[in-house]
Amino acid sequence: MEPDGDLDPDTDDLPLRANTSHILVKHYVLDLTVHFDRRVITGNVVLFLEPCHDLRTGLEHRVGAGEGVGDGEASRSQTGSLCQFWNVDAAEDGTRDWDRAGDGTVYRALEDSEEWRKSDNKGLENAARMGKSFAGRERNRSECQVLSGVSLRIGPEATNVQSSHSDTLWENTSNGDFTLVLDCCDLVVSKVEEVDVTSVSAMSSFLNEDERSGVSSVSLSAALIQKIISFPSSQWRQRQQLFLQGSRAPGAQDGGSLHFHTDRWSLQIRKRGVTCPQDFPRALRICYETKPTGGSVRWTKDQDNRVCVYTAGSPINNRALFPCQEPPVAMSTWQATVRAPSECVVLMSGEDQAIPIEDGETRFLIWNYYVTMPMPASTFTLAVGHWCQVTAELPTDLDSGVRNRLDCGSTANPRTGPRLQTEAGLVPALGICSSEKIKGSSLQTGSRDLTTRSDAAFSYSSLEDQGVSVTDYSGMVDDGISCSHGDYPCRFTEQLARSQRVIPHRVFAPVCLLQKAQMCVLTLLPRCLAAAHAILGVHPFPRLDVLIVPAGFSSPGMASPHIVFLSQSVLCAETPGSGKNGRSLCGSRLCHEIAHSWFGLVIGARDWTEEWISEGFATYLEDIIWAQAQQLTSQETEEHSDLKALLRWRRLSDELQNSEEELQVLRPNMENTGQVSESGSSMVKHALNPDKTFMQVHYLKGYFLLRFLASQVGEQQFIDFFRLFVKKYHGQLILSQDFLQMLLITFPDMVGKGLTLSVIYADWLDRPGIPKWLYERSAVWSKTSLVEEVKAEVVKWILLSQSQGKGRKRKRTEPKVNYKKVMSDQLVMLLELLLEEEELSVATLHTLQRTYDLRNQDAEVRHRWCELVVKHGYTQAYGDVEHFLVHDQAMGVYLYGELMVQEDPEQQALARHCLSMVQEIMDHSSRKVVEQMIL
């Protein structure tokens, strides 16, 4: 069973090589050490595998994207039994009946019980401490020294086939053996061995004498692992402990018979004489080291000029962090032990706050995280750095000099920014820094322990104290839909989780951004969380960390399980009198990332080309959640929504005019969406195309599709439907058809209006360009009251410019004009309309900047202001452009192009100068695109 050979890695498509139709990773145990001196992560990952019992090559397991799919609810199996394929029987009405393995079994998450709470309440604490003792024991093992954090040694003692061997030699030595294929790149793999879990007494004791008698060690190992995989959700603690202990077991005596080979995109493993996945080892340990230039993690410096590393959310996902199965159908759980310098904090996707353990022999601390909800390996997220926790209260007696030092934006050169030690005396007052105070906490915040405790490590804000409405709409729709996913400890079944409007949350930032993070993020976060709960119901995850990532982060934000990365560009300036207006960008972005907890994480796209399922939904929901958080009236909500729609329409229209048509399609695989090869491998279309990285078509066109659908059924009815959909599909992967089919069934009148799946596909998902409805609706949005106010202000500015004349110096006395105060989105619209003017006088630009204090507005406003500066060659404000390109890298790529297209030598020199300032900390993909523009 060889891996598919028809995947061309030289195109802009991303290959997913893992043979997930043959065998699945059910659980990962990672043991990692972070080395900032060498910019590598060393360690090992133990994979617990489950073979798929049915290797049919038919279409039973390749669920297509046909119009007739009904529930489509289980694009994968998460049960404890062997991997099971779906039998698909077409019904007369065009829908399909899904039957797991043909036996009619339906698995539901078990209710949380007090029994296992009491029996295992100390399990994870004991498991965490095992990490420390294990670290000491493993230092004597020469086969895999990476476990102790010392340099990786690739020695000849291993009999594994190394990656230096040619592809031809690897292929010629297969002898018909089964090949496990994992997605992997930019990793130095030193050893692959089978793990002898039968040597762990705690595991082997689970088999009775009848199960042991007459069974080989290989079969015994398989039986043990299968039994652990099959544990019900009520035994999740015991399951995690046994996986951890099993991962510490020594290698099997015949481990030398394992061979491995790496190519550009994969790690391939064989065991001599094993010809099918059912006989393949069920537990493997892979010892490896990352590369400093690996695409999955980013080594850089934060705004305090301190080293840090984090998963970058790059197109290749996590395959350059650990060998894994990348296809989203490969749902798995994981636990990780991470060793990092003692002055660092380790943040990760995990259900409980990690309590670090000191390693007595090194200066490192050991952090342990875990998840119990099966998720794609791409959602694994890690960040290690010298960040500080933002506290609810910052000192009010900081003098102006200190405040200036705490403003990262005032640093001209990011490579020589303020060092943390110069503010050493301020750290205790400003917030909880690094791990010093965090490790003293004993707070448990997992989904199994929702009791609110008094603890400085997490924030439990009282919304009533903040004057926020506590209206909860969670009872507006039917609660009768039970879980349809595989068995895991599901928060949707927990009564305490249902009433938990604000989950425990923390915010981390570099010292120089603590004040802004406190005023913006920490203040807004509980409001946004409560608003999301009111709109969508149960929070899928039990806690949330928010990290202000380094300036080189290429996106305004990124959501992962239990953790959100935010760019410093979304932090509000908090200028005098800005009030709510100054927090709009931060609030809406927080709501966007929080919305991903439901759409993108607990409900994910089964085919990664359907990004709109994640980004379109989050964009649509961010407006609704943010309006709820601000307690806007229904009229205010509608007005703000229409204004945002018009801004997004303008952005989408401009993007579609300047992009390739094939990149404008929301469902590029069309009727083949969701289909994979016989082995389970596939290609993600255009995933490596650099132009696609900066496109927003999946955000915007997906958002407009949802607005269109809402207009057909009613706004409130549509939101109610979202809640129903979440209750039915949480914990599952979906295709577009799953959402649309359920919508059409719920609102049968839509068919009477001529709306069918085929019509929606044709108008919105399978074609480039803009649907007719969107053209018509944009004309309505352009005449709404907030937009009319902006147009009136634009006329004033045009008249002022005409009276002053282009290039004429400012007169001693300017005409007295009463300019209306506008909110931030209106200001963005105003600047966009002024960008359409061929001429604006220097004096007008000067007055414009002063009137709206443009240098202290949010990044969206400042971006439009910089475009105006570049278009009209307003040299007095070139400093604003430089500041934006240095400190707002997540939004500045397009601006480099504007500087170059003007063919002005001074502007082109400015672009090159800015790139030289930030190229060392800039996101690699962004830097490559910018270099192509200006070099």
N, C-alpha and C positions, 0 to 999 in steps of 0.2 A: 504494500500500500504506500506508494510514493506520493509526496506532495504534488499538488497540481503544478505543471510546468508551463502553463499557458499564461502566466501573469507577467506582464511586461513592466518592470520597475523603472524603466527609463521614461515613461510618460508622466503626465501630471496627475495620474490616478494613484491612490495609495493602496498597496496590496495588503489585504488581511489574510495571512498565510495559514493561520491555525486551522487544523483539521477538526473542527468542533462537531462535525457529524459523526466522527469516529469515537472521540473521547473528550471528556470535559474536565476542567479543573473545578473542583467544588469548593476548595479552600486553599488560601495561600497563608504561609507563615513566613514573614520576612524578618531577618536579623541583619541590621544595617549599621554601619559606622560612618559618620560624616567626617571627612578630612579636608579642612579648609586650606591647609598648606599645599596640598596637591590638587585640590579641586576635584576630588573623586569621592564616590561612595563605595565602600567595600562591604562584602557580606555574602549572605546566601539567602535563597528562597526555597522553601520546601513546598512542593505541590502535592496535594491529595487529589487523586484522579478517580473518575468514574467512567468506565467504558459505556458506550451506547450499545444496547443489546441488539439493535436492529440496524443493519447496514444496508438496507434497501437503497437502491439508486433511483427509485421512482420519485414522484413528486409529493409523496405523503408528507415529507418533512420540509419540503420547499414550498412554503405557503406563498402563493402568488399574490398579485395585487388586483385580482379580478374584481369587478364591480359587485359581484354577488356575495362577497364575504360578509358574514353577520358579526358574530361575537369576536372572532379572531383573537380570543383572549389568551391564548397561551401560545405565544410564539416560542416559549421554551418551557422546560420542566425544572421546577425547583424542589421536587419531592425527594424523599430519601431513597427512593427506588432507583434502579438503573435508568439511564437516560431513555426517555420514551418519546417516540415519534407520534405524530398525530394522524389519525385516520380521517380523511376528509371525504364526506359523502355529500354530493350536490343534491339539494332538495329541489322540488319542482318550482318553488318560488324564487329560485336563484340564490338563496342563501346556502350556507353550509353548516353541517352539524359537526361540532368538534367533540371527539371522544378520545380521552387520553388512553393510548394503547388499546383502544377498543373495549375496555372493560367498564366504561361508564363511571369510573371513579372521579370524584371531585374532591380536591383537597382544600381545606380551609384552615386559616391560622387559628390556633387554639387560644382560648381566653386566658388572660394572665391569671395565674393562680397563686394564692398565698402559700401553698404547700412548697413549691420549689423556691419561693423567695426565702423561706426559713431554712430549707435544707442546704442551700448553696450560697448563702449570702456572703461567705468569705472566700469563695472560690477564686475570683479574679485577683483579690489581694495576694493570695498565695501564689497564683500563677505569675503575677508581676514580679514577686520577689525571686522567683525561679530564674528570671533573666539575669540577675546579678550573680548568683552562684554558678549558673551555667557559663557565664563569661569567663570565670576563673578556670573552670574545668577544661574548657575548650582550648585554652591557650597552649596546651601541650600537644595539640593535634597538628601534625605537620601537613596532613593532606589538604587542609582548608584553613590556613592561618588568617584568612580575612575575618573570621568570626571574632577575633580579639581586637580588631582594629589596626593591626600592623600591616605592613606592606603586603600586597598580594604576591604570591610566589607561584609562578606557573612552571612546575617541574616536570621532568620526564618520567617521574615515578608513576604518574597516572597512565593507564592504558587507553584512556579515551582517545578517539580520533580527533586531532586538533583541527581548528579551522584553516590552518595553513595547507592542509591537504586539498588537492584539487577537487572540483565538483565531479570530475570524471571518476576519480578514485573512489569517492564516496558512493556514487551511483553503482559502480561496478562491484562493490563489496556488500550490497544489500542482501543478496541471497534470498530475496522474497520476504525479508523481515519487515514487520510493521514499523512505521516511522511516526513518532510523535512530533508534530510540528508546532512550534511556539513562535509568536511574533517577537522579534528581537532585532535590535540594531545598536551600534555604538556601544557594545558591551564586550569586555574581555572575559570570556568564560574559561575558567581554569579546571573545573572538575564537575562531572555529573555522576551521582551515585544513587543507587537504590537505598532507601532507608529501611532498616530492620525494625519495624514497629513491634514485632513480637517480643523484642527484648525488654519492652516497657511493661512491667508487671501490672501497672494500673490499667493498661489497655487489654492485655491478654486475659485478665480476670473476668472480662465481660463475656467470654465464651465458655459454655459449659463443657463437660467432658465429652458429651456426644458430638458436639461441634468440633472438638479438638481431635478426637480419635481418628486415626487413619488419614489425616490431612497433612499435606506437605507444608513446609514453611511458607512457600509462596502463596498457596491457597489460604493458609491461616492468616497471613498478612492481608490478603484481599478481603477475607471475611471480616476481620477486625475493622478495617477502614470502612467497609460498606456499612457495618453496624453503627459506627460513629456518625457517618453521613446521614444515616436513617433516623437518628435521634429526633424525637418530636421537639417542637419549639419550646416546650416547657422545660427541657433539659439543656437549654442553650449554654448555660455556664459550664456544665459538665462537658459538653461537646467542645467548647473552647479550650478547657484545661487539657483534655485528652489530645487535641490537635497540637497544643503547645508541647506537651510531653513527648508526643510522637515525633515532632520535628527535632527534638534533642537526641533522638536515638542514634546509635552508630550506624555506619553504612553496612549493607548486607555483605556477607562473606564473598559472594560471587559478584560483587559490584563491578569487578573489572570487565565483566562482559558487556557493560554499557558503553556505547560509542556515541559521540556527538559530532556535529558539524555545523558551522555557522556560515551564512552567506549575508548578503547585504540586508535582507529583511527578516531572516528567520534563524531560529536554533532548531536543529533536527536531531532527534535522539532515537537510538535503537538498542534493543537487547538481543544478543545473538540467539537465534533459534525461536524467537517469539514472532509469530506471523499474523497475529490478530490482536486488536485492542483488549479483548477480554483476558488475555494472558499477559498483558503488559504490566510492569510494576505499578502499584497503586500509590506509592509515595516516593518522590524523587527529591534529592537535594542538589541544587545548582549553585556552585560557588562562582562568584564573578566580581567584576569591578567595573564601574561606569567610566566613561571617558570625559575629560574636561569639556570637550566640545559636543558631547551628546545632546541631542535635540530635545530630550524630555525634561531635563532640569536646567535651570539657569543659575550660573554662578556669577554673582555681581556684588555691588556694594549698595547699602541703603542710603537714605538721605543724610544720615549721620556719618557717612563714610566708613561704615562697619561692614564686614563681609557677611554675606548671607547666601542661601540657596533655596530655590523653590521650584516646584513642578510648574512648567510654563504653559501648560494647556496647548501645546503645539500640535500641528496636524498629525504628527506621528504618535501622539498620546504618550503612554508610559512604557513603551517597548524599549526605550533607552534608559529606563530606570530599573526594570526587572523583566526577565523573560515571562511572558504571559500570553493568554489568549485574548486578543483584542476584539474579535467580533462581538457585538453587543449581546448576542444570544448566549454567550459564555458567562452567565451570571454566577457569581461566586461570593463567598464571604472571605474576610481576611483578618489577620491580626499581625501587628508589627512591633518589633523591638528596635528602637533607634537610639544609638549612642552618639552624643554630641558634646562639644566642650561645655563645661559647667556654667559658663557665663551666657550660654545661649538658651533660647526657648524653642521647643519643638512643637509645632502645630501640625495637626493632621486630621484627615477624615476619620472620626472615631466617635463612638457613642457616649463615652465617659471622658471627663477631663482627666488627662494623664497625670499621675503623681510620680514625679521622677525619683529614681533611687540612685544614691551616690555609689559610684564604683570606687572602691577603696584603693585600687592599684593605679588608677589614672585620674586625670582631672575631668573625666567625662561623667555625664549623668545618663542614666538609662530611662528612656520613656517608652511606655507601652500603650498601644491603642488597639481597638478592635471594632468590627462591625458585625451585626447579626443579620442584617438585611442583604440578601444576595443582590449584587449590582455588577455592572460591567467593570472590568479592570481599569478602563479608561477614567473612571471616576475617582480612583485613588489619588489623593492629594497630600503633598508634604511641603512644609516650609520650616527652615531652620535659620535663625538669625538672632540678633541682639535687640529685638524689639521690646518695648515696655507695654504693660497693660494700662489702658486709659481708665482713669477712675472718674467717678461721678462728680467729684469736686476738685477743682484746681485752685491753687492759692491765689488770692485776690491782691496780694501785696507785691507781686513781681514788678520790679522797676522796668522802665522802658528799655534799658539796655539788655536785660534778660529777654524780654519779649522779642526784641529784634533778633537775638541769637537763636530764638526758637522758631524763627520764620525761615523755613527751608527755601522759600521762594526768593529770598533776598540774596541767596548765594549765586554769584555770577558763574563760577565754575564748579560743576557738581563733583569734579574729581578732587577738589580741595576744600570740601565743605567742612562744617564744624565737627570736631571729634567729640565723641560721647564723653570722654574723660574730662573735658573742659567744663561740662555741666554736672560733674559727679555729685556736687553738693545739692543739686536740684532734683535728682532722680527720686529720692524718697518722697518728696513733696508732690512731684508731678504725677506719679503713677507707680504701679507695681512693675518693676523692671526685671527683665530677663526671668530666670527661674528662681531667684532667691526667695520670693515670697509665695510664688505659686506652689512650690513643692510642699509647703507646709499645710496645704488644704486637704481636707478629707472629703470634700463634697462629691457625691455621686450624682450624676445628672443623666443617667441613661433612661431609656424608656421604661425600665422596670422600677425606677425609683423617682417619682415625680414630686416628692415632698419638698416644698420650698423651705430652704434653710437659710439662716443668716450667715453669710460668708462673703468675704471681700473678693473672692476670685470670680464670682459671677454676679451679674446684675439681675435683680428681680424688681423691675420698676413698677410702682403703683400708678396705673394710668388715672385712677381717680384723683390722686394727689396732683397730677399734672393737668387736671381739668379736661381730660379726654373722655369723650362719650364712651360708655361701656355697653352700648347697644350691641347685641350679638344676634346675627341673623342665621346662626347655625341650625336653627330648628325650622327654617322656612321650607325645606324640601325633605323628601322621604329619607329616613335613615335605615330603611329596611334592606338595602342591598348588602349582602355579605361579601367577604373577601373571596376573590376568585384566583388568587395567586397561590404559589406553593407555600409550604408551612414554614413560617419564621415568626418571631415575636413582633407582631404588627401593632403599631400604635393606633391604628384605626379601630381596633377592637377594645382598646383600653378606655374605660370611663374617665379616668383622671386625665388622660391625654386629650380627650374631647373637650374638656373644660379648661384646658391650659392655653389661654389666649396669648400669653407671652412666654416663650421658652427661655431658659437660662441663656445668657449671651455675654460675650466678652468682646472687647475691641483692643487691638494691638497696633502700635505705630512706632516709628522712630521718635526719639526725644523731641526733635525739632518740629514734629507735627502733632504732638500730644494735644496742644490747645485746640487746634482746628478739629482734630478728631473728636475731642470731647464736645465741642460746640455743635458739630454737625452730626457725626455718626452716632455717638453714644446717646445723644439727646433724641434723635429721630428714630433710632432702631426699635425701641419698644412700641412706639406708635405704629410703625410700619408692620411689625410682627402681629400686633393686635388687629390691624386692618386686614392683613392677609388671612388671618383666622376667621374674621367675620365674613369674608368673601368666599373662601375656599374650604374652610373647615379645619380638621385636625392637622396640626403641623406634622409632616412626615418624619421629621428628625427631632431628637430630644434636646438638642442644644445647638448653639451657633457661635462660632468665632468669626470675627471680621478683622482682616489684616490689611493695613495700608501698605501696599507693596512698593518696591523701589520705582524710581521715576522712569526706568526703561521698560516697564510693563506695557505691552502693546495694545491693551484694551481698557476701556473704562471700568470693567469689572468682570469677574469670572466666578461662577457658583459651582461648588462641589458639595458632597455630603458633609454637613456639619461645619463647613468653613466657606467663607466668601473672601475673595481677593478684590480690593478696591484700589483704583488708581488715585493718586493724589490730585488728579485733575478734577475729580468730582467734589472735592472738599470746598465748602463755601468760604468766601472771603470774609464774610461777617463785617462788612463796613457799616459805619453808623447809619442807622435808618433803614438798613436793608431788610431786616425782619424776616418774614417768611419768604420774601422774594429771593433772598440770598441763599436759601436752602433748597430751592426747587430742584436743581440738578442732582444734588446729593440725595434728596428724598426719593425722587423718581428712580434713580439708579439703584438705590437700596431696594425699592419695591420690585424692580425688574429682577434683581438677583434672588430675592426672597421667593418670587414667583417660580423660579426654576426649581425650587424644592418640590413643587408639584409637577410642573411640565419641564422635563429635561432630566430629572433625577428619579423621583419615585415613579413617574411615568416617562419612559424614554422611547426614542425612535428605534425601531428594529433595523431600519436601513438608514445609515448615517447620511445618505444623500438627502433625506427628508428633514433637513435642519429646521424647517419652518415649524415643525411640531414642537420644537423647543423654543426657538427664538421668536417666532411669530406670536406664540401664545404668551410668552413673557412680556413682549412689547405691548400687546393688547391689555394684559392684566396690570401692567405697571401704572397705567393711567387710572384704572378703577381703584386699585389699592391705594395709590397716593391721594386720590380724591377723598377716599374714606379716612385716611390718616389725617388729612387736613380738615375733616368735618365740613366739606363743602356742601352747599345746598344742591338740589337736583339741577337747578338752573345753572349754577356756577359750574357744576360738573360737566354739563353738556357744553357750555361755552368753552371751557378749557379743553375739553376733548376735541371739539371741532378745530380749535386753533392748532393743537398738536397734530391733528390729522392733516391740516393744510401744510404745515411745515414738513411733515413726513412725505406728503405727496410731492412737494417740490424737490425733496432730496431724492426720492425714488425716480422721478421723471428725469432728473439730471443724470442719475447713475445709469439708467437704461439707455440713455442717448449716447453714453460714452463707454459702453461695455459690449463684450461679445454676446451674441444672442444665446449661445449654449450655456452661458453662465447665469442667465436670467430665469431658467426653468426651475421651479420648486420641486419637481419630481423627475429628475433627469433620466432615471431608468424606466419611467413610464410603466407599461404593463409588466415589466420584469422587476419592479421594485420588490425587495425582500427576498429575491431568489439568490441562491448561492450554488456553488459547484457541488459535485457529489461528496467531496470531503468536507464541505462547509466553508471553504475559502472563497474570497470574493475580492472585488476592487471597489474602492470608494471613489466615485467619479469626480475628477477635478480637485480632489482634496489637497494636492500639492501645488496647485496653480497659484502662484504668488498674487495674481490679480484678485483671485477670489477671497484671499485673506482680508482684504480691505473693503469688500463689497457688503452691502447691507440688504440685498434683495430678499434674503430669507427672513430677515427681521421685518422689513417694510411690506413686501408683497404678502407675506403671511399674515401680518397685522391687518392689512386691508381686506383680506379674505374673511377674517373673523368679523370685522366690522360689517362687511356685506351680509354675512350670515345672521348677525345680530339684528340687522335692519329688517330681515325677513321674518323673524320670530318675536322680536321685541327685546330690548336691552335687558330688562330684569329677568325675563324668561330664559334668556341665553346664559346669564350668570347662574341661575338656578340649575340649568343643564350642566354647566361646568362642574358643579358640586356632585351631581349624579354621576357624571363621567369619571370623576376622580374616585368616587366610592367604588365604582365597578372595576376600574382599570389600574388602581394603584398597585405598585409592585410588579408591573408588567411592562412589556415592550409592545409598541403599537405601530401600525402603518396609518397613513392618512385615511384609508378606507374605514378603519375601526371607528374613528371619531365621526366621520361623515355619515357612515351607515347608521350609527346609533342616533345621530341627530335627525336623520330623515325618518327613522322609526318613531322617535319621540314627537316629532312635528310632521305628521303625515300631510298637512296642508301644503307643505313646501313642494311636494310632487305635483299638486294641482297648479302650482305657479310655474311649472315647467322645470323645476330644479331636481335633477337626478345626479347620481354619481358621475355619469359620463359627461353631463353638462358642466359640472363643477371642475372635473378634471380638465376639460377642454378649455374652459375660460380662464382658469386660475393656476392650475398645477402643471400642465403638460406643454404649455406654450410660453414663448418669450413675450415681452411687451406688456401693455397695460390693458386690462379689461374695460369694456365700454362703461360699465357701471361706475368705475373709478373716475373716468373722465367727467361723467355727468355729475357725480357727487362733489368733485373738487370745485366745480363752479358754485355749488351751494355753500361750501365751507368758506370760500373767498368773500362771501357777503355777510358773514356773521358779525355780530356787534363788536367783538374784540378785534377782529380784523379791520373793520371799518374805522375804529379808533386809531389803529396803526396807520392806515392810509391817510387819514387826516393829518397826522403828525409828519408823515413823509412829505406831503405837499408843503408844509411849512419849511422843511429843510431844503427842499428844491428851490423854493422861492428865495430863501436866504442866500443860497449859493449863487443864484442868478443875479441877485442884487449886488453881490460882492465881486463876482467875476472870477474866472479860473486863474489861480496863481497870484491874484492880487493879495497883497499883505493885509493883515487885519487892520481895520480902521480903529481910530481912537475910541469911537463910540459905536457899539454894535446896535443894530435895531432891537428894540425890546419885543421879544416874542414869548408868549406864554406857552411853554411846552408842557404837555400833559404827562404826568407820571405814569409809567407803564411797568408791567411786570416783566420778568425775565424772558418768557417765551414771546411776548409782544416785542421786546427789544431785539430779539433774534430776528423776528419777522421784519422789523423796521430796517435793520441793517441789511438784510437780504434784498429788500426792495430798493434801498439806496445803492446796492451793488449793481443794479440794473441801469443806473444812470451813467452816461458816458463821461460826464464832467461834474466834479465837485470841487469847490474852491478850497485852497489851503485854510483860509479863515473858517470856512464851514466845518472842515474836519477838526480844527482846533476847538471850536465851540461844541461840536458834537461830543468829543471826548470829555470835555469839561462838564457838560450838562448831565451826562449819564454816568460820569466817573467810570469810564469803560475799562480802565486798567484794573479795577477792583471788582469787576463783575465775574460771573461764573465762566467756565471755560468755553461753553457754547457761544456766549456773547463775545468773549475775547477772540474766539476764532474768526467770527464774522468781522470783527473790528480789524483784525490783522489782514484779512482779505481786502478790506477797503484801503488800508494803508498801502498794501502792495499794488493794488490796481491803480491807485492815483499817485504813487511815488511820493507819499508823504514822509519825507526823510526824518522829520522830527519825531516820528513814532516808530522808527525802525528798531529802537530798543524794546518796544512792546513785542515786535515780531520775534526778536532774539529770545526774549524771556519765554514766550510761548513755546518755541521750538525746543528750548532746553528743559522747561519744567512741565510741559504738557505733551510729552512724547506720544502718549496714547492717542492723541487727536491731531498730531502735527504733520503726518506724512504728506497729506494732500497739499499743505502749505508750501512744502519744498518745491512741488511742481509749479505752483503759482509764481514763486520767485524766479524760477528758471525760464518759464514761458514768456515772461515779459521782455526777455533779452536785454535787460538793463544790467550793465556790468557791476554796478554797486549792489543791486539786489542779488545777482548771482554770487558775488563775493560773500554776501551775508549768508546765503544758503550754505556755501562751503565752510564758512567759519563756524556756523552752528553745528554742522555735522562733525567737524573736528573736535568740538567741545564735548559732544555726547557719544561719539562712536564707540567708546570703550564700554559704556553702560547701556547702549541702545539694544533693543530687541534685535536678534540676528535677522529675522525675516524683514523687519522694517528697515534695517540698515541696508540690506541688499537692494530693496526697492528704491530707497533714496539714492544709493550710490549709482544705480542705473540712470537716475534722473540727472544727476549733477556732475558725475565724473566722466 
